[in-house]
Amino acid sequence: MAEMTREKIARNASVGSTKRRPADGIAPRFRVGDRVRARNDHPPHHTRLPRYVMGRAGEVVLVHGVFVFPDSNASHQGEKPQYCYGVRFPGRELWGMSGHPADSVTIDLFDDYLEPA
């Protein structure tokens, strides 16, 4: 792991840093319009996968590109770059019949969180 120096901290604070990474010829697993399901996985560590979407189906509405995977990065297991997608979940998929049919929630989710629906 790279050492954080005073100079690096000052630079990052003034200009920011990106977690975007090159795709290196790897195609996204999913495309806009694909139906996906959020994995029903309850890891004992940091995750950006909200529990209320676990096991729920949605539609890919945006392919953001490749970014550092926060789950592995937070536990010092490396960046594990992967695609991130905007996934729209219908309200009724999340909350059953009490959800309004016009409601939806769009969440940015990484490849490791998704499977084909």
Phi and psi restraints in degrees (range 20) as a CNS / XPLOR table:
assign (resid 1 and name C) (resid 2 and name N)
       (resid 2 and name CA) (resid 2 and name C) 1.0 -70.4 20.0 2
assign (resid 2 and name N) (resid 2 and name CA)
       (resid 2 and name C) (resid 3 and name N) 1.0 142.1 20.0 2
assign (resid 2 and name C) (resid 3 and name N)
       (resid 3 and name CA) (resid 3 and name C) 1.0 -75.5 20.0 2
assign (resid 3 and name N) (resid 3 and name CA)
       (resid 3 and name C) (resid 4 and name N) 1.0 136.2 20.0 2
assign (resid 3 and name C) (resid 4 and name N)
       (resid 4 and name CA) (resid 4 and name C) 1.0 -89.3 20.0 2
assign (resid 4 and name N) (resid 4 and name CA)
       (resid 4 and name C) (resid 5 and name N) 1.0 113.1 20.0 2
assign (resid 4 and name C) (resid 5 and name N)
       (resid 5 and name CA) (resid 5 and name C) 1.0 -98.6 20.0 2
assign (resid 5 and name N) (resid 5 and name CA)
       (resid 5 and name C) (resid 6 and name N) 1.0 166.7 20.0 2
assign (resid 5 and name C) (resid 6 and name N)
       (resid 6 and name CA) (resid 6 and name C) 1.0 -56.4 20.0 2
assign (resid 6 and name N) (resid 6 and name CA)
       (resid 6 and name C) (resid 7 and name N) 1.0 -39.2 20.0 2
assign (resid 6 and name C) (resid 7 and name N)
       (resid 7 and name CA) (resid 7 and name C) 1.0 -66.9 20.0 2
assign (resid 7 and name N) (resid 7 and name CA)
       (resid 7 and name C) (resid 8 and name N) 1.0 -42.7 20.0 2
assign (resid 7 and name C) (resid 8 and name N)
       (resid 8 and name CA) (resid 8 and name C) 1.0 -64.5 20.0 2
assign (resid 8 and name N) (resid 8 and name CA)
       (resid 8 and name C) (resid 9 and name N) 1.0 -42.0 20.0 2
assign (resid 8 and name C) (resid 9 and name N)
       (resid 9 and name CA) (resid 9 and name C) 1.0 -62.9 20.0 2
assign (resid 9 and name N) (resid 9 and name CA)
       (resid 9 and name C) (resid 10 and name N) 1.0 -44.2 20.0 2
assign (resid 9 and name C) (resid 10 and name N)
       (resid 10 and name CA) (resid 10 and name C) 1.0 -63.2 20.0 2
assign (resid 10 and name N) (resid 10 and name CA)
       (resid 10 and name C) (resid 11 and name N) 1.0 -41.6 20.0 2
assign (resid 10 and name C) (resid 11 and name N)
       (resid 11 and name CA) (resid 11 and name C) 1.0 -64.4 20.0 2
assign (resid 11 and name N) (resid 11 and name CA)
       (resid 11 and name C) (resid 12 and name N) 1.0 -47.4 20.0 2
assign (resid 11 and name C) (resid 12 and name N)
       (resid 12 and name CA) (resid 12 and name C) 1.0 -62.7 20.0 2
assign (resid 12 and name N) (resid 12 and name CA)
       (resid 12 and name C) (resid 13 and name N) 1.0 -38.1 20.0 2
assign (resid 12 and name C) (resid 13 and name N)
       (resid 13 and name CA) (resid 13 and name C) 1.0 -67.4 20.0 2
assign (resid 13 and name N) (resid 13 and name CA)
       (resid 13 and name C) (resid 14 and name N) 1.0 -32.1 20.0 2
assign (resid 13 and name C) (resid 14 and name N)
       (resid 14 and name CA) (resid 14 and name C) 1.0 -87.9 20.0 2
assign (resid 14 and name N) (resid 14 and name CA)
       (resid 14 and name C) (resid 15 and name N) 1.0 -33.8 20.0 2
assign (resid 14 and name C) (resid 15 and name N)
       (resid 15 and name CA) (resid 15 and name C) 1.0 -118.7 20.0 2
assign (resid 15 and name N) (resid 15 and name CA)
       (resid 15 and name C) (resid 16 and name N) 1.0 -11.2 20.0 2
assign (resid 15 and name C) (resid 16 and name N)
       (resid 16 and name CA) (resid 16 and name C) 1.0 80.6 20.0 2
assign (resid 16 and name N) (resid 16 and name CA)
       (resid 16 and name C) (resid 17 and name N) 1.0 174.1 20.0 2
assign (resid 16 and name C) (resid 17 and name N)
       (resid 17 and name CA) (resid 17 and name C) 1.0 -141.1 20.0 2
assign (resid 17 and name N) (resid 17 and name CA)
       (resid 17 and name C) (resid 18 and name N) 1.0 154.0 20.0 2
assign (resid 17 and name C) (resid 18 and name N)
       (resid 18 and name CA) (resid 18 and name C) 1.0 -108.6 20.0 2
assign (resid 18 and name N) (resid 18 and name CA)
       (resid 18 and name C) (resid 19 and name N) 1.0 148.8 20.0 2
assign (resid 18 and name C) (resid 19 and name N)
       (resid 19 and name CA) (resid 19 and name C) 1.0 -103.4 20.0 2
assign (resid 19 and name N) (resid 19 and name CA)
       (resid 19 and name C) (resid 20 and name N) 1.0 6.2 20.0 2
assign (resid 19 and name C) (resid 20 and name N)
       (resid 20 and name CA) (resid 20 and name C) 1.0 -70.5 20.0 2
assign (resid 20 and name N) (resid 20 and name CA)
       (resid 20 and name C) (resid 21 and name N) 1.0 141.4 20.0 2
assign (resid 20 and name C) (resid 21 and name N)
       (resid 21 and name CA) (resid 21 and name C) 1.0 -131.0 20.0 2
assign (resid 21 and name N) (resid 21 and name CA)
       (resid 21 and name C) (resid 22 and name N) 1.0 157.8 20.0 2
assign (resid 21 and name C) (resid 22 and name N)
       (resid 22 and name CA) (resid 22 and name C) 1.0 -68.2 20.0 2
assign (resid 22 and name N) (resid 22 and name CA)
       (resid 22 and name C) (resid 23 and name N) 1.0 148.3 20.0 2
assign (resid 22 and name C) (resid 23 and name N)
       (resid 23 and name CA) (resid 23 and name C) 1.0 -73.9 20.0 2
assign (resid 23 and name N) (resid 23 and name CA)
       (resid 23 and name C) (resid 24 and name N) 1.0 -21.7 20.0 2
assign (resid 23 and name C) (resid 24 and name N)
       (resid 24 and name CA) (resid 24 and name C) 1.0 49.1 20.0 2
assign (resid 24 and name N) (resid 24 and name CA)
       (resid 24 and name C) (resid 25 and name N) 1.0 43.3 20.0 2
assign (resid 24 and name C) (resid 25 and name N)
       (resid 25 and name CA) (resid 25 and name C) 1.0 77.8 20.0 2
assign (resid 25 and name N) (resid 25 and name CA)
       (resid 25 and name C) (resid 26 and name N) 1.0 3.1 20.0 2
assign (resid 25 and name C) (resid 26 and name N)
       (resid 26 and name CA) (resid 26 and name C) 1.0 -88.4 20.0 2
assign (resid 26 and name N) (resid 26 and name CA)
       (resid 26 and name C) (resid 27 and name N) 1.0 124.2 20.0 2
assign (resid 26 and name C) (resid 27 and name N)
       (resid 27 and name CA) (resid 27 and name C) 1.0 -81.4 20.0 2
assign (resid 27 and name N) (resid 27 and name CA)
       (resid 27 and name C) (resid 28 and name N) 1.0 149.2 20.0 2
assign (resid 27 and name C) (resid 28 and name N)
       (resid 28 and name CA) (resid 28 and name C) 1.0 -64.8 20.0 2
assign (resid 28 and name N) (resid 28 and name CA)
       (resid 28 and name C) (resid 29 and name N) 1.0 145.7 20.0 2
assign (resid 28 and name C) (resid 29 and name N)
       (resid 29 and name CA) (resid 29 and name C) 1.0 -70.0 20.0 2
assign (resid 29 and name N) (resid 29 and name CA)
       (resid 29 and name C) (resid 30 and name N) 1.0 -30.5 20.0 2
assign (resid 29 and name C) (resid 30 and name N)
       (resid 30 and name CA) (resid 30 and name C) 1.0 -123.0 20.0 2
assign (resid 30 and name N) (resid 30 and name CA)
       (resid 30 and name C) (resid 31 and name N) 1.0 155.2 20.0 2
assign (resid 30 and name C) (resid 31 and name N)
       (resid 31 and name CA) (resid 31 and name C) 1.0 -123.8 20.0 2
assign (resid 31 and name N) (resid 31 and name CA)
       (resid 31 and name C) (resid 32 and name N) 1.0 162.8 20.0 2
assign (resid 31 and name C) (resid 32 and name N)
       (resid 32 and name CA) (resid 32 and name C) 1.0 -55.6 20.0 2
assign (resid 32 and name N) (resid 32 and name CA)
       (resid 32 and name C) (resid 33 and name N) 1.0 131.8 20.0 2
assign (resid 32 and name C) (resid 33 and name N)
       (resid 33 and name CA) (resid 33 and name C) 1.0 99.1 20.0 2
assign (resid 33 and name N) (resid 33 and name CA)
       (resid 33 and name C) (resid 34 and name N) 1.0 -16.7 20.0 2
assign (resid 33 and name C) (resid 34 and name N)
       (resid 34 and name CA) (resid 34 and name C) 1.0 -69.4 20.0 2
assign (resid 34 and name N) (resid 34 and name CA)
       (resid 34 and name C) (resid 35 and name N) 1.0 141.6 20.0 2
assign (resid 34 and name C) (resid 35 and name N)
       (resid 35 and name CA) (resid 35 and name C) 1.0 -87.1 20.0 2
assign (resid 35 and name N) (resid 35 and name CA)
       (resid 35 and name C) (resid 36 and name N) 1.0 131.9 20.0 2
assign (resid 35 and name C) (resid 36 and name N)
       (resid 36 and name CA) (resid 36 and name C) 1.0 -132.8 20.0 2
assign (resid 36 and name N) (resid 36 and name CA)
       (resid 36 and name C) (resid 37 and name N) 1.0 162.7 20.0 2
assign (resid 36 and name C) (resid 37 and name N)
       (resid 37 and name CA) (resid 37 and name C) 1.0 -127.1 20.0 2
assign (resid 37 and name N) (resid 37 and name CA)
       (resid 37 and name C) (resid 38 and name N) 1.0 134.7 20.0 2
assign (resid 37 and name C) (resid 38 and name N)
       (resid 38 and name CA) (resid 38 and name C) 1.0 -74.0 20.0 2
assign (resid 38 and name N) (resid 38 and name CA)
       (resid 38 and name C) (resid 39 and name N) 1.0 131.5 20.0 2
assign (resid 38 and name C) (resid 39 and name N)
       (resid 39 and name CA) (resid 39 and name C) 1.0 -59.4 20.0 2
assign (resid 39 and name N) (resid 39 and name CA)
       (resid 39 and name C) (resid 40 and name N) 1.0 143.5 20.0 2
assign (resid 39 and name C) (resid 40 and name N)
       (resid 40 and name CA) (resid 40 and name C) 1.0 -94.2 20.0 2
assign (resid 40 and name N) (resid 40 and name CA)
       (resid 40 and name C) (resid 41 and name N) 1.0 75.8 20.0 2
assign (resid 40 and name C) (resid 41 and name N)
       (resid 41 and name CA) (resid 41 and name C) 1.0 -125.6 20.0 2
assign (resid 41 and name N) (resid 41 and name CA)
       (resid 41 and name C) (resid 42 and name N) 1.0 132.8 20.0 2
assign (resid 41 and name C) (resid 42 and name N)
       (resid 42 and name CA) (resid 42 and name C) 1.0 -119.5 20.0 2
assign (resid 42 and name N) (resid 42 and name CA)
       (resid 42 and name C) (resid 43 and name N) 1.0 77.5 20.0 2
assign (resid 42 and name C) (resid 43 and name N)
       (resid 43 and name CA) (resid 43 and name C) 1.0 -69.1 20.0 2
assign (resid 43 and name N) (resid 43 and name CA)
       (resid 43 and name C) (resid 44 and name N) 1.0 153.0 20.0 2
assign (resid 43 and name C) (resid 44 and name N)
       (resid 44 and name CA) (resid 44 and name C) 1.0 -84.2 20.0 2
assign (resid 44 and name N) (resid 44 and name CA)
       (resid 44 and name C) (resid 45 and name N) 1.0 12.2 20.0 2
assign (resid 44 and name C) (resid 45 and name N)
       (resid 45 and name CA) (resid 45 and name C) 1.0 -127.9 20.0 2
assign (resid 45 and name N) (resid 45 and name CA)
       (resid 45 and name C) (resid 46 and name N) 1.0 -179.9 20.0 2
assign (resid 45 and name C) (resid 46 and name N)
       (resid 46 and name CA) (resid 46 and name C) 1.0 -53.8 20.0 2
assign (resid 46 and name N) (resid 46 and name CA)
       (resid 46 and name C) (resid 47 and name N) 1.0 136.3 20.0 2
assign (resid 46 and name C) (resid 47 and name N)
       (resid 47 and name CA) (resid 47 and name C) 1.0 -150.6 20.0 2
assign (resid 47 and name N) (resid 47 and name CA)
       (resid 47 and name C) (resid 48 and name N) 1.0 148.9 20.0 2
assign (resid 47 and name C) (resid 48 and name N)
       (resid 48 and name CA) (resid 48 and name C) 1.0 -100.0 20.0 2
assign (resid 48 and name N) (resid 48 and name CA)
       (resid 48 and name C) (resid 49 and name N) 1.0 10.7 20.0 2
assign (resid 48 and name C) (resid 49 and name N)
       (resid 49 and name CA) (resid 49 and name C) 1.0 -89.9 20.0 2
assign (resid 49 and name N) (resid 49 and name CA)
       (resid 49 and name C) (resid 50 and name N) 1.0 107.0 20.0 2
assign (resid 49 and name C) (resid 50 and name N)
       (resid 50 and name CA) (resid 50 and name C) 1.0 -63.4 20.0 2
assign (resid 50 and name N) (resid 50 and name CA)
       (resid 50 and name C) (resid 51 and name N) 1.0 137.7 20.0 2
assign (resid 50 and name C) (resid 51 and name N)
       (resid 51 and name CA) (resid 51 and name C) 1.0 -61.7 20.0 2
assign (resid 51 and name N) (resid 51 and name CA)
       (resid 51 and name C) (resid 52 and name N) 1.0 -31.1 20.0 2
assign (resid 51 and name C) (resid 52 and name N)
       (resid 52 and name CA) (resid 52 and name C) 1.0 -70.8 20.0 2
assign (resid 52 and name N) (resid 52 and name CA)
       (resid 52 and name C) (resid 53 and name N) 1.0 -10.5 20.0 2
assign (resid 52 and name C) (resid 53 and name N)
       (resid 53 and name CA) (resid 53 and name C) 1.0 -104.3 20.0 2
assign (resid 53 and name N) (resid 53 and name CA)
       (resid 53 and name C) (resid 54 and name N) 1.0 -7.1 20.0 2
assign (resid 53 and name C) (resid 54 and name N)
       (resid 54 and name CA) (resid 54 and name C) 1.0 -58.9 20.0 2
assign (resid 54 and name N) (resid 54 and name CA)
       (resid 54 and name C) (resid 55 and name N) 1.0 128.4 20.0 2
assign (resid 54 and name C) (resid 55 and name N)
       (resid 55 and name CA) (resid 55 and name C) 1.0 81.1 20.0 2
assign (resid 55 and name N) (resid 55 and name CA)
       (resid 55 and name C) (resid 56 and name N) 1.0 -0.1 20.0 2
assign (resid 55 and name C) (resid 56 and name N)
       (resid 56 and name CA) (resid 56 and name C) 1.0 -98.1 20.0 2
assign (resid 56 and name N) (resid 56 and name CA)
       (resid 56 and name C) (resid 57 and name N) 1.0 149.3 20.0 2
assign (resid 56 and name C) (resid 57 and name N)
       (resid 57 and name CA) (resid 57 and name C) 1.0 -98.7 20.0 2
assign (resid 57 and name N) (resid 57 and name CA)
       (resid 57 and name C) (resid 58 and name N) 1.0 144.4 20.0 2
assign (resid 57 and name C) (resid 58 and name N)
       (resid 58 and name CA) (resid 58 and name C) 1.0 -149.6 20.0 2
assign (resid 58 and name N) (resid 58 and name CA)
       (resid 58 and name C) (resid 59 and name N) 1.0 -171.6 20.0 2
assign (resid 58 and name C) (resid 59 and name N)
       (resid 59 and name CA) (resid 59 and name C) 1.0 -125.0 20.0 2
assign (resid 59 and name N) (resid 59 and name CA)
       (resid 59 and name C) (resid 60 and name N) 1.0 134.5 20.0 2
assign (resid 59 and name C) (resid 60 and name N)
       (resid 60 and name CA) (resid 60 and name C) 1.0 -69.8 20.0 2
assign (resid 60 and name N) (resid 60 and name CA)
       (resid 60 and name C) (resid 61 and name N) 1.0 124.3 20.0 2
assign (resid 60 and name C) (resid 61 and name N)
       (resid 61 and name CA) (resid 61 and name C) 1.0 -114.3 20.0 2
assign (resid 61 and name N) (resid 61 and name CA)
       (resid 61 and name C) (resid 62 and name N) 1.0 -10.2 20.0 2
assign (resid 61 and name C) (resid 62 and name N)
       (resid 62 and name CA) (resid 62 and name C) 1.0 -159.7 20.0 2
assign (resid 62 and name N) (resid 62 and name CA)
       (resid 62 and name C) (resid 63 and name N) 1.0 138.5 20.0 2
assign (resid 62 and name C) (resid 63 and name N)
       (resid 63 and name CA) (resid 63 and name C) 1.0 -107.8 20.0 2
assign (resid 63 and name N) (resid 63 and name CA)
       (resid 63 and name C) (resid 64 and name N) 1.0 110.6 20.0 2
assign (resid 63 and name C) (resid 64 and name N)
       (resid 64 and name CA) (resid 64 and name C) 1.0 -76.6 20.0 2
assign (resid 64 and name N) (resid 64 and name CA)
       (resid 64 and name C) (resid 65 and name N) 1.0 -31.3 20.0 2
assign (resid 64 and name C) (resid 65 and name N)
       (resid 65 and name CA) (resid 65 and name C) 1.0 121.4 20.0 2
assign (resid 65 and name N) (resid 65 and name CA)
       (resid 65 and name C) (resid 66 and name N) 1.0 -163.8 20.0 2
assign (resid 65 and name C) (resid 66 and name N)
       (resid 66 and name CA) (resid 66 and name C) 1.0 -102.4 20.0 2
assign (resid 66 and name N) (resid 66 and name CA)
       (resid 66 and name C) (resid 67 and name N) 1.0 135.0 20.0 2
assign (resid 66 and name C) (resid 67 and name N)
       (resid 67 and name CA) (resid 67 and name C) 1.0 -140.6 20.0 2
assign (resid 67 and name N) (resid 67 and name CA)
       (resid 67 and name C) (resid 68 and name N) 1.0 163.9 20.0 2
assign (resid 67 and name C) (resid 68 and name N)
       (resid 68 and name CA) (resid 68 and name C) 1.0 -61.1 20.0 2
assign (resid 68 and name N) (resid 68 and name CA)
       (resid 68 and name C) (resid 69 and name N) 1.0 134.4 20.0 2
assign (resid 68 and name C) (resid 69 and name N)
       (resid 69 and name CA) (resid 69 and name C) 1.0 -81.6 20.0 2
assign (resid 69 and name N) (resid 69 and name CA)
       (resid 69 and name C) (resid 70 and name N) 1.0 112.8 20.0 2
assign (resid 69 and name C) (resid 70 and name N)
       (resid 70 and name CA) (resid 70 and name C) 1.0 -63.3 20.0 2
assign (resid 70 and name N) (resid 70 and name CA)
       (resid 70 and name C) (resid 71 and name N) 1.0 -29.6 20.0 2
assign (resid 70 and name C) (resid 71 and name N)
       (resid 71 and name CA) (resid 71 and name C) 1.0 -63.0 20.0 2
assign (resid 71 and name N) (resid 71 and name CA)
       (resid 71 and name C) (resid 72 and name N) 1.0 -48.4 20.0 2
assign (resid 71 and name C) (resid 72 and name N)
       (resid 72 and name CA) (resid 72 and name C) 1.0 -74.7 20.0 2
assign (resid 72 and name N) (resid 72 and name CA)
       (resid 72 and name C) (resid 73 and name N) 1.0 -36.6 20.0 2
assign (resid 72 and name C) (resid 73 and name N)
       (resid 73 and name CA) (resid 73 and name C) 1.0 -65.2 20.0 2
assign (resid 73 and name N) (resid 73 and name CA)
       (resid 73 and name C) (resid 74 and name N) 1.0 -39.8 20.0 2
assign (resid 73 and name C) (resid 74 and name N)
       (resid 74 and name CA) (resid 74 and name C) 1.0 -67.1 20.0 2
assign (resid 74 and name N) (resid 74 and name CA)
       (resid 74 and name C) (resid 75 and name N) 1.0 -26.2 20.0 2
assign (resid 74 and name C) (resid 75 and name N)
       (resid 75 and name CA) (resid 75 and name C) 1.0 -101.9 20.0 2
assign (resid 75 and name N) (resid 75 and name CA)
       (resid 75 and name C) (resid 76 and name N) 1.0 18.0 20.0 2
assign (resid 75 and name C) (resid 76 and name N)
       (resid 76 and name CA) (resid 76 and name C) 1.0 59.2 20.0 2
assign (resid 76 and name N) (resid 76 and name CA)
       (resid 76 and name C) (resid 77 and name N) 1.0 35.4 20.0 2
assign (resid 76 and name C) (resid 77 and name N)
       (resid 77 and name CA) (resid 77 and name C) 1.0 -106.6 20.0 2
assign (resid 77 and name N) (resid 77 and name CA)
       (resid 77 and name C) (resid 78 and name N) 1.0 16.5 20.0 2
assign (resid 77 and name C) (resid 78 and name N)
       (resid 78 and name CA) (resid 78 and name C) 1.0 100.2 20.0 2
assign (resid 78 and name N) (resid 78 and name CA)
       (resid 78 and name C) (resid 79 and name N) 1.0 167.4 20.0 2
assign (resid 78 and name C) (resid 79 and name N)
       (resid 79 and name CA) (resid 79 and name C) 1.0 -74.7 20.0 2
assign (resid 79 and name N) (resid 79 and name CA)
       (resid 79 and name C) (resid 80 and name N) 1.0 -32.5 20.0 2
assign (resid 79 and name C) (resid 80 and name N)
       (resid 80 and name CA) (resid 80 and name C) 1.0 43.2 20.0 2
assign (resid 80 and name N) (resid 80 and name CA)
       (resid 80 and name C) (resid 81 and name N) 1.0 59.1 20.0 2
assign (resid 80 and name C) (resid 81 and name N)
       (resid 81 and name CA) (resid 81 and name C) 1.0 -57.0 20.0 2
assign (resid 81 and name N) (resid 81 and name CA)
       (resid 81 and name C) (resid 82 and name N) 1.0 139.9 20.0 2
assign (resid 81 and name C) (resid 82 and name N)
       (resid 82 and name CA) (resid 82 and name C) 1.0 -158.4 20.0 2
assign (resid 82 and name N) (resid 82 and name CA)
       (resid 82 and name C) (resid 83 and name N) 1.0 166.0 20.0 2
assign (resid 82 and name C) (resid 83 and name N)
       (resid 83 and name CA) (resid 83 and name C) 1.0 -69.0 20.0 2
assign (resid 83 and name N) (resid 83 and name CA)
       (resid 83 and name C) (resid 84 and name N) 1.0 148.6 20.0 2
assign (resid 83 and name C) (resid 84 and name N)
       (resid 84 and name CA) (resid 84 and name C) 1.0 -122.8 20.0 2
assign (resid 84 and name N) (resid 84 and name CA)
       (resid 84 and name C) (resid 85 and name N) 1.0 138.7 20.0 2
assign (resid 84 and name C) (resid 85 and name N)
       (resid 85 and name CA) (resid 85 and name C) 1.0 -126.7 20.0 2
assign (resid 85 and name N) (resid 85 and name CA)
       (resid 85 and name C) (resid 86 and name N) 1.0 146.1 20.0 2
assign (resid 85 and name C) (resid 86 and name N)
       (resid 86 and name CA) (resid 86 and name C) 1.0 -85.2 20.0 2
assign (resid 86 and name N) (resid 86 and name CA)
       (resid 86 and name C) (resid 87 and name N) 1.0 120.1 20.0 2
assign (resid 86 and name C) (resid 87 and name N)
       (resid 87 and name CA) (resid 87 and name C) 1.0 -119.8 20.0 2
assign (resid 87 and name N) (resid 87 and name CA)
       (resid 87 and name C) (resid 88 and name N) 1.0 124.7 20.0 2
assign (resid 87 and name C) (resid 88 and name N)
       (resid 88 and name CA) (resid 88 and name C) 1.0 -98.0 20.0 2
assign (resid 88 and name N) (resid 88 and name CA)
       (resid 88 and name C) (resid 89 and name N) 1.0 126.5 20.0 2
assign (resid 88 and name C) (resid 89 and name N)
       (resid 89 and name CA) (resid 89 and name C) 1.0 -109.9 20.0 2
assign (resid 89 and name N) (resid 89 and name CA)
       (resid 89 and name C) (resid 90 and name N) 1.0 125.1 20.0 2
assign (resid 89 and name C) (resid 90 and name N)
       (resid 90 and name CA) (resid 90 and name C) 1.0 -63.2 20.0 2
assign (resid 90 and name N) (resid 90 and name CA)
       (resid 90 and name C) (resid 91 and name N) 1.0 145.2 20.0 2
assign (resid 90 and name C) (resid 91 and name N)
       (resid 91 and name CA) (resid 91 and name C) 1.0 -55.1 20.0 2
assign (resid 91 and name N) (resid 91 and name CA)
       (resid 91 and name C) (resid 92 and name N) 1.0 -40.0 20.0 2
assign (resid 91 and name C) (resid 92 and name N)
       (resid 92 and name CA) (resid 92 and name C) 1.0 -70.6 20.0 2
assign (resid 92 and name N) (resid 92 and name CA)
       (resid 92 and name C) (resid 93 and name N) 1.0 -26.1 20.0 2
assign (resid 92 and name C) (resid 93 and name N)
       (resid 93 and name CA) (resid 93 and name C) 1.0 -67.4 20.0 2
assign (resid 93 and name N) (resid 93 and name CA)
       (resid 93 and name C) (resid 94 and name N) 1.0 -34.9 20.0 2
assign (resid 93 and name C) (resid 94 and name N)
       (resid 94 and name CA) (resid 94 and name C) 1.0 -85.4 20.0 2
assign (resid 94 and name N) (resid 94 and name CA)
       (resid 94 and name C) (resid 95 and name N) 1.0 -40.4 20.0 2
assign (resid 94 and name C) (resid 95 and name N)
       (resid 95 and name CA) (resid 95 and name C) 1.0 -121.1 20.0 2
assign (resid 95 and name N) (resid 95 and name CA)
       (resid 95 and name C) (resid 96 and name N) 1.0 12.3 20.0 2
assign (resid 95 and name C) (resid 96 and name N)
       (resid 96 and name CA) (resid 96 and name C) 1.0 68.1 20.0 2
assign (resid 96 and name N) (resid 96 and name CA)
       (resid 96 and name C) (resid 97 and name N) 1.0 -154.0 20.0 2
assign (resid 96 and name C) (resid 97 and name N)
       (resid 97 and name CA) (resid 97 and name C) 1.0 -67.7 20.0 2
assign (resid 97 and name N) (resid 97 and name CA)
       (resid 97 and name C) (resid 98 and name N) 1.0 -14.5 20.0 2
assign (resid 97 and name C) (resid 98 and name N)
       (resid 98 and name CA) (resid 98 and name C) 1.0 -77.7 20.0 2
assign (resid 98 and name N) (resid 98 and name CA)
       (resid 98 and name C) (resid 99 and name N) 1.0 -13.1 20.0 2
assign (resid 98 and name C) (resid 99 and name N)
       (resid 99 and name CA) (resid 99 and name C) 1.0 -78.4 20.0 2
assign (resid 99 and name N) (resid 99 and name CA)
       (resid 99 and name C) (resid 100 and name N) 1.0 140.5 20.0 2
assign (resid 99 and name C) (resid 100 and name N)
       (resid 100 and name CA) (resid 100 and name C) 1.0 -72.6 20.0 2
assign (resid 100 and name N) (resid 100 and name CA)
       (resid 100 and name C) (resid 101 and name N) 1.0 137.6 20.0 2
assign (resid 100 and name C) (resid 101 and name N)
       (resid 101 and name CA) (resid 101 and name C) 1.0 -62.1 20.0 2
assign (resid 101 and name N) (resid 101 and name CA)
       (resid 101 and name C) (resid 102 and name N) 1.0 -20.8 20.0 2
assign (resid 101 and name C) (resid 102 and name N)
       (resid 102 and name CA) (resid 102 and name C) 1.0 -91.2 20.0 2
assign (resid 102 and name N) (resid 102 and name CA)
       (resid 102 and name C) (resid 103 and name N) 1.0 -7.6 20.0 2
assign (resid 102 and name C) (resid 103 and name N)
       (resid 103 and name CA) (resid 103 and name C) 1.0 -84.3 20.0 2
assign (resid 103 and name N) (resid 103 and name CA)
       (resid 103 and name C) (resid 104 and name N) 1.0 148.1 20.0 2
assign (resid 103 and name C) (resid 104 and name N)
       (resid 104 and name CA) (resid 104 and name C) 1.0 -153.9 20.0 2
assign (resid 104 and name N) (resid 104 and name CA)
       (resid 104 and name C) (resid 105 and name N) 1.0 162.5 20.0 2
assign (resid 104 and name C) (resid 105 and name N)
       (resid 105 and name CA) (resid 105 and name C) 1.0 -128.9 20.0 2
assign (resid 105 and name N) (resid 105 and name CA)
       (resid 105 and name C) (resid 106 and name N) 1.0 130.3 20.0 2
assign (resid 105 and name C) (resid 106 and name N)
       (resid 106 and name CA) (resid 106 and name C) 1.0 -110.3 20.0 2
assign (resid 106 and name N) (resid 106 and name CA)
       (resid 106 and name C) (resid 107 and name N) 1.0 128.2 20.0 2
assign (resid 106 and name C) (resid 107 and name N)
       (resid 107 and name CA) (resid 107 and name C) 1.0 -129.8 20.0 2
assign (resid 107 and name N) (resid 107 and name CA)
       (resid 107 and name C) (resid 108 and name N) 1.0 140.9 20.0 2
assign (resid 107 and name C) (resid 108 and name N)
       (resid 108 and name CA) (resid 108 and name C) 1.0 -83.8 20.0 2
assign (resid 108 and name N) (resid 108 and name CA)
       (resid 108 and name C) (resid 109 and name N) 1.0 121.2 20.0 2
assign (resid 108 and name C) (resid 109 and name N)
       (resid 109 and name CA) (resid 109 and name C) 1.0 -130.8 20.0 2
assign (resid 109 and name N) (resid 109 and name CA)
       (resid 109 and name C) (resid 110 and name N) 1.0 143.8 20.0 2
assign (resid 109 and name C) (resid 110 and name N)
       (resid 110 and name CA) (resid 110 and name C) 1.0 -85.6 20.0 2
assign (resid 110 and name N) (resid 110 and name CA)
       (resid 110 and name C) (resid 111 and name N) 1.0 159.8 20.0 2
assign (resid 110 and name C) (resid 111 and name N)
       (resid 111 and name CA) (resid 111 and name C) 1.0 -48.1 20.0 2
assign (resid 111 and name N) (resid 111 and name CA)
       (resid 111 and name C) (resid 112 and name N) 1.0 -47.7 20.0 2
assign (resid 111 and name C) (resid 112 and name N)
       (resid 112 and name CA) (resid 112 and name C) 1.0 -62.2 20.0 2
assign (resid 112 and name N) (resid 112 and name CA)
       (resid 112 and name C) (resid 113 and name N) 1.0 -16.8 20.0 2
assign (resid 112 and name C) (resid 113 and name N)
       (resid 113 and name CA) (resid 113 and name C) 1.0 -87.9 20.0 2
assign (resid 113 and name N) (resid 113 and name CA)
       (resid 113 and name C) (resid 114 and name N) 1.0 -10.3 20.0 2
assign (resid 113 and name C) (resid 114 and name N)
       (resid 114 and name CA) (resid 114 and name C) 1.0 -119.2 20.0 2
assign (resid 114 and name N) (resid 114 and name CA)
       (resid 114 and name C) (resid 115 and name N) 1.0 153.3 20.0 2
assign (resid 114 and name C) (resid 115 and name N)
       (resid 115 and name CA) (resid 115 and name C) 1.0 -141.0 20.0 2
assign (resid 115 and name N) (resid 115 and name CA)
       (resid 115 and name C) (resid 116 and name N) 1.0 158.8 20.0 2
assign (resid 115 and name C) (resid 116 and name N)
       (resid 116 and name CA) (resid 116 and name C) 1.0 -62.3 20.0 2
assign (resid 116 and name N) (resid 116 and name CA)
       (resid 116 and name C) (resid 117 and name N) 1.0 144.0 20.0 2
